[in-house]
Each structure stands twice: as C-alpha cells, then as structure tokens.
Amino acid sequence: DDGIAVVTFARPPMNAMDAELLEETAALFDRLASDRNVRAAVLTGEGRAFSAGLDLKLLPTLDTAAQHRLIAAMNDGFGTLYGWPKPLVTAINGHAIAGGMVVALCGDWRIVADVPLKASFAEVKVGVRYPVAALDVARSELAPTAARRMVLFGEELDAAGAVALQVFDECVAADTLLARAIARARRDAALPPEAFATIKRELRSAALARIAAARSGQVEPRYAAWLSEETRVAAAAALRGAG
C-alpha cells in the first residue's frame, strides 16, 4: 500500500508461534529490508489475537534438537524484527502474550485495539526461561516498573493498562486499527531512511549486540535443558486453565 508492507499473522485461532512461523517471519522481513519499494511495514494478527506466543501444546513433544531449533528461531525472528532498518508499526488487534508480546514490543510505534485482550509475558507462569532476544527486547523497551510487573511476575494488562504503563503508544477503535497503523507507518516512512536506520541501530546497539551473539551461538549456555519437568507441569496446568 504505497510502499507500506502489511504483514499479518494468520495461524488461527490464536496465531501461536512455532519454529516454522518464526523462521518464515525472519526470512520475510529480511526480504522486505532489501526491497527498495518497501519504505515501512505494519505487523498485525488475524482474528482475536495478535499472537498468544509459543504453542504450549507443542512443548511436551519437543526433543533436544527441536528445542534448540525453537530457541534459534526465536532469536532469529525477534532479532530480525527488533533490528529491522525501516519503520515498523505493530497493530495489536487482540491478545499479545509471551512471544506475541515480544513481537509487539519490536514495533517502533505500537497501536492497540480497544477490545478485551490480555497483554502479558506468561513465561514465568509456564516455567519457560527467556531466550536472549526475548529478554533483551523486553528489558530495552519496557520501563523498569513495567518490566518488573510483567516479566518477573507475569502480570496481565488490558489495552488501557498497557497504554498507561507505556507498553503501547496509543489505543484506537478496533475498526480503525489497520488504517491508523498504515497512516502512522506512512508518516514514519517520510523520515530520511538512512538516518532512521542508523539511529535505530545505534539506539538499540547494546541489545542488538547481545542478540547477535545469541544468534551466532556464542551464548545461551543455560539452555542445555531449556524445557524442564517444571515447564511441562506448568504448561499443562496453563492449558487446563485456558480450556
């Protein structure tokens, strides 16, 4: 749309993430970064969720190799979005939970729909430790109070609460969300592109350096046994509660 790429998570019902989705997201945004016809992007979700994060039903089935692939995919996906050199607007249409919350925070401008939703980091509740990219995005983008309440304790916010804590930038009616996000992306795309890319990279340099190290395999030693028995028990309890 006039140089604005609109990307939609479309994995019903909750746009849950797996390694394939995260790998596809990283590859797509790499292509968009090199496409001179694309000046900015909007990332949103289909249905009642932006993304509910990792598919908890998959966790008990993952062997060690699959766990390592998923960790790598999260670091690549989140790292690609956070370091994307063009303006990125996240249009949060519904629930943004765990990895979905990380992706929402990767937006340079974040617009949430005024609908009943949960915005939260659920990792601590399901016994999942954070990959480097996820924690660095959260630590860099959240104010200390918001980080403590959301990351450490898994506090759930609604749309108004997320704006009040400066997690999201603005709240709009659901039927205007996409139009507002495209308009914001078009406005941001008018900024000098080389200056924008350079300043964004420098502003996030410390986090991006740690994420790059994780993507290259230089760190993440604590994930030799990423999913423990505690994780399996907690994830199963969370699924029962959701049902």
Summary of the structure (lengths in Angstrom):
residues: 243
radius of gyration: 16.9
end to end distance: 38.8
largest distance: 50.4
contacts: 831
relative contact order: 0.16
helix: 53%
strand: 15%
